[in-house]
Amino acid sequence: MKGVVLSLNPAAQMVDICNNVYSFDVLDGALTIGSSYKYFPAGTVHMVVVDPGVGSQRRPLLVTTHTYHFIAPDNGVLSMIYDQEERVIVRHITAEHYFLHPVSHTFHGRDIFAPVAGYVSRGVEPHKIGEEITDFVRFKLPKAQKTSEGAMKGVILKVDKFGNLMTNFRPEELPEIFADGRKFKLSVGNTTVSTLHDFYAEGKSGEVFAIVGSMGYLEIAANRAAAAQVVGANRGSEVQIEVA
């Protein structure tokens, strides 16, 4: 894929955001691009290939915002972009003369996404790539639910390479636990967590605690240990929190 882009635009500067998205995991891909794209320069072309439907009737997309371009399959992997950007123009990539030929049924990243990214980075205008559509696939991230006064139920969205468990609780939804002296109880797997730290090293060795991670969600972590293994939880596990 990099070779294809560079053959079309030798001046392109290519950066890997992440090569550790779980295979076939569209939600993980959506979280990855949704939390990182804004840190890149204006004009960046983001190529997002989490594509379990490669070769099927799913559409390849070129999505344009005020600042960026995104090239991805139409499977919801750009859902956080749709939610965070005020205006997006979504196009079905149909201009086959920009593809490599023959097009493989198993590697659209190389034969469709990469060449289109190369041409767009050279200045080819989006309207030449395909027509606008409005029926693109998108999904909402699971939302934490209030179960009673001072109590909420959520879910683990992601487990990172360190074993930290990212919940779908956001600090603005739980202002009570950030108030001085307020006590809380967070239940996940076989463990109850009642400590909030500001940074990982603040925890004792092996201690399981809560922390606000860089993606803006409340995480369950352990100092120099994999919290997922310690508490016996994984993505999709239920999390409950109660504030005293």
N, C-alpha and C positions, 0 to 999 in steps of 0.2 A: 504493500500500500504506500509506504514512504517512497519507494522507487518510482511509482506511478506519479505521485504528486511532484516529485523533484524533476522528473523527465518533462513535465509540463511547465513547471515554474522552478528553475534551478535556484532562484533567489529566496524561495520559501524557507522560513525558519520554523522547524517542526518541534513540538514539545509534546511528550506523553503526559497527559494528566494522570492516567491510571491504567495499569495493565492487570489489576487485581480484582476487577469486578467479577463476581461469581458467574460462572457459565450459565447462560439462558436467563439470568436474573434481571429482568427489566426494571424492577423497583430499585435494586442496588445501582444500576446504571443511572436511573433518574436522580437518585440522591447524590451520586458522584458528580454528575455534570451540573446539577442544580446548586450545589454548594461551592463550585469552583469557577464557573465561567466568568463571573464579574471581576476576577482578579487579572484578567488578560487585557491586552491593549485593544482599543477600539479598532474595528476592522478585522478582528480575528475570525477565522473560519474554524468552527468546532465540528469535528467529525466524530460521531458517536455511534459505534457499531456494537450494539448488544442486540443480536438479530436471530433469535431462535426460529423465526419464520422465513429465513432466507430461501429463495427459490419459489416461494408460494405467491399468492395473489396480493400479499401485503405491499403497500406502496412505498417507494423511496421518496423522502421529503427533503426540500430545501426550505428552511425556516429563517426569515429575516426579521430582526428587530431594529431598533434605532441605531444600535451599536455593533451587533454581531450577526454572523451567519451560522446556522446549524444544519448539518447534513446527517440524516438519521433515518432508520426505518419507521414506518407509521405504526408503532406498537405501544405508544404511551411513554417511551423513554424520555421524551422531552416535556413531560407533564409539568415539572417544576418550572420550566422556562415559560410555559403558557401561563402559569399562575403568577409568576413574579414580574413579567414584563407587561407594561401597559398596552402595548400594541405589537402584535406579531402578524406577519404575512406568511402564510403557509402555502407552499407550492408542491404539487405532485410532479416529481422529476420525470419528464417524458421525452426530452430531447435526446434521442438515442445516439445521435451523431457525436455527443460528448462522452459516450461510453467507450470502454475497450471492447473489442470484438474478437472472437465470440465471447458472449457473456456467460460465465460459469453459473450453474444453478446453485453452487455451494459457496461462492466467494464474491458476493456483491460488494463487499468492502473494497476489494481490489478493482473490480471491473465497472462499478457504478459510482460508489461513494467517493473513492479516491480521485478518479479523473474529474468528477464534477467539482470536488474541492480544489483541485489544481486549477481548473478553468476559472472558478469564482475568485480564487486568490490572485489570478492574473487580471481580473477586472471584468470578466464576462457578467453582464447584467442579469439579475435573477429572472426577469420576465422572459429571457431567452431559454431558460432551463425548463420551465413548465408553467401551467396555469394555476391560478389560486384555487384553493379548496377550503371548505369550512367544516367538512365532516371528518376531520382528522381524529385519531384516537387519543384520548386523554383520560387520566384517572386522578382521583383525589387521594392523597396520603391518608392512612387511617388516623382519625382524630381521637384524642383522649376524651373520655366521657365522664361527666360528673355523676357519681352514684349516690351521694348524699352530701350534706353540708360538711365541707372540709375533707371530702374524699373523692378520688378519681380513679378510673380504671383505664389503663393503656396497654401498649404492646411494645415488644422489642422490634425496632425497625431494621437494625443492622448490628452485626458483630464485626468489629474491625480486626486487623491482623494481630493486635495485642490482646484480643479477647475482651475488650471493653464492649459493654452492651448499651447501645444507643436507644433510648426510649422515644416515644412520641410526645413526651411532656415538654412543653416550652416554659421557660421561667415566667413569662408574662401570664401564663395560665395558673401558676402556683406562687403568687407573690408571698403567701403566708410563710413558706419555708425559708424565705430569705430575710424575714424579720428577725431582729436580734432576740435570741433566747427562745424562739419557737421550736417546738419539738415535732418531729414527724416520724412516721413509720412507713417504709417502702418495702413491699413484699414481692419477691421474685424468686422463682425456682424453690429451692429449699432454704432460702436465706431471708432475713429481715434486716434492712439497712436503716440506720437512724443518724448517720453522720454525713454532713455536707462539707466538702473541702474545696478550696480555691484552685489547687493544683495537685498533680499526681503525687509528687514527692512529699506532700504534707501528710499523707497517710502512712501508717506504720506498715512494716513489711508484712505482706499478706492480708492486710486489712481491706475489707470490702466497704466502699463508700460511694456516695453520690457526688457528681461534679457536673458543671455545665461545660459541655464540650465545644470544640471550635465550630461545629455545624449549628450551634444554637439550641441543641436539645439537651435534656438532662440525661446523663450517662451513669451507668453503674460500673465502677472500675475497682481495680485492686492494685496496690503499689507493687510493681515488678512481678505481677502474677496475672493470669488470664481469668478475669472475673467470670466469664462464661463457664469455665470449668469448675470454678470454686462454688458458684451458686447453682449449677446444674440447669442452665437456661440457654436458649438459642433464639434465633430470629423467629418471631411469631409467638414467643412465650408471653403470657399475660403478666402485667405489672399492676399492682395496686398501691396507692399512696393515701395515707391518712395524716391529717395535721391536727395536733393536739389543740 
